[in-house]
């Protein structure tokens, strides 16, 4: 397995995986054109985020995206893990574990990073178990939002 940063050539695969993840976890059908533009926005502007891919035999087996949140309390940046998806053919084979280990190592090597965070649907017990096994812990925070696109 090889972990690498995504390039513009990966945009279609990332968008397809994001659409599959939304369908599978939230029963949402995302607008394909908007989604591809959003993926390309990240790939074209590193300040928006970074996609990391796990490859097995040259095939993208899984992905995650990092975005950034400044914490004034910690004088550091949280890296948020988002857009996690593992191709069903590669699940339960350590793909997410390898992606997480890679970004954890990068985060620990960067003195400006104060931690890793992610959010997960409260009903997605399987994913929650995966995250706990990687050493992440549930916080007391709840997420609230006003969404102008996906209502």
HELIX and SHEET records of a PDB file:
HELIX    1   1 UNK A    8  UNK A   10  5                                   3    
HELIX    2   2 UNK A   11  UNK A   26  1                                  16    
HELIX    3   3 UNK A   32  UNK A   44  1                                  13    
HELIX    4   4 UNK A   88  UNK A   90  5                                   3    
HELIX    5   5 UNK A   95  UNK A  109  1                                  15    
HELIX    6   6 UNK A  125  UNK A  133  1                                   9    
SHEET    1   A 5 UNK A   2  UNK A   5  0                                        
SHEET    2   A 5 UNK A  50  UNK A  56 -1                                        
SHEET    3   A 5 UNK A  59  UNK A  71 -1                                        
SHEET    4   A 5 UNK A  76  UNK A  86 -1                                        
SHEET    5   A 5 UNK A 113  UNK A 118  1                                        
END                                                                             
